[in-house]
Amino acid sequence: MEQNVHDFLEELLKTLKSIGYVKSVDIPSIDLYMDQITTFMDEQLAACKRHDSDKILTKTMINNYAKNNLLPPPEKKKYSKEHVLTLIFIYYFKNILSISDIQSILNPLTEKYFGNKDGFNMLDVYNEVFTLEKDESEKILKDLGKKYTIANNTFKDFDEEDQDFLHAFSFICMLSYDVYVKKMIIEHTIDKLTAKKNENESENSNS
């Protein structure tokens, strides 16, 4: 943690750029077999790996997503560009949400927009959402810089030899609380969407 805020943010900016979202124009427009899908995802999201041996996506994962109704079935064992877009959403969601929560937010999208040729489709949804990435990254950088500064000002009365670890611990605690609160908000939003969906289905069945 013995690093000034400017250097910290410069390093963080490089990291954020390296893990930037997969641009839709970089996704092949032709249908792909499963091996091609896993290779593509590993290449595009390599910077997201914590360890070199980590796998971004495996055949087993893809099959499980299909079994759990997260991913529409492939046609003749080939996956479309919209399949890839859906898998990218799943990749980001699965780190913080349960399978049932992912179903609650992805199923309405795939049911309405997957393969839709008469209006908005999954590509339009993906592009709309990820246009927010640049502004959001800038906000994240500012927030992290602020938290980093606050963390470095904690435990001033403790031994200097312990302060580096304690500053890092403070920083981790602040980020963990931030993630915890945001996860709760996400789950609360999903619960409201699910309740509204169930209410609409109940009204339709009684009409």
PyMOL commands that set and color helices and strands:
alter all, ss='L'
color gray80, all
select helices_A, chain A and resi 5-18+24-26+34-44+46-48+59-67+81-93+99-113+122-130+133-152+160-206
alter helices_A, ss='H'
color red, helices_A
deselect
rebuild
show_as cartoon
